[in-house]
Amino acid sequence: MEYLCFLASLIAVIGISFVANKRNNILVGNHTSQKTIQSAQTRFFLLSAVAEIIPILLIVVAFANLQSSTTSIHMYITIVMIVFIWFIGLVKMWLNGQESIQHVSAEYKQQVKGSAIISIAFLSGIPVASIFMLLNLS
């Protein structure tokens, strides 16, 4: 069951990274205005929720089939893989956020920076939940 947690984290990181990259392209490509930022952020929230449906279901299935067992090497390997893909997603998200901040006018930099930080928080939810669930097995 530990690999369901990995699969959930992988799907969530890829999905939310894709949605955030799309939002950053909208912010960089258009003439940025308050309406553009709000529209892009709303679209990000909705698409992130859609991208997290399958990972949440996978975590529920993994939790339902949770067995208290001795600590195995598979659990640690899975945690390392989750941390690895999570780290790659965070770095990619941070770099894309910094690029978008560079390309907007000074009056909207704070809003775009806040948007990038929210993206990082959304990206971290499923991997952190998966890691805590796996650590709870031992």
PEQUIWO-V677499 format. One record per pair of residues at least 6 apart in sequence whose C-alpha atoms are under 6 Angstrom apart, sorted by the first residue. I is the first residue (numbers start at 1). J is the second residue. Records with the same first field share a line. If there is no record, write none. Layout:
I: J ; J
This chain:
1: 62
5: 59 ; 130
6: 82
8: 55 ; 58
9: 126 ; 127
12: 52
13: 123
15: 51
16: 48
23: 40
24: 100
28: 100 ; 103
68: 137
70: 138
71: 138
97: 116
101: 109
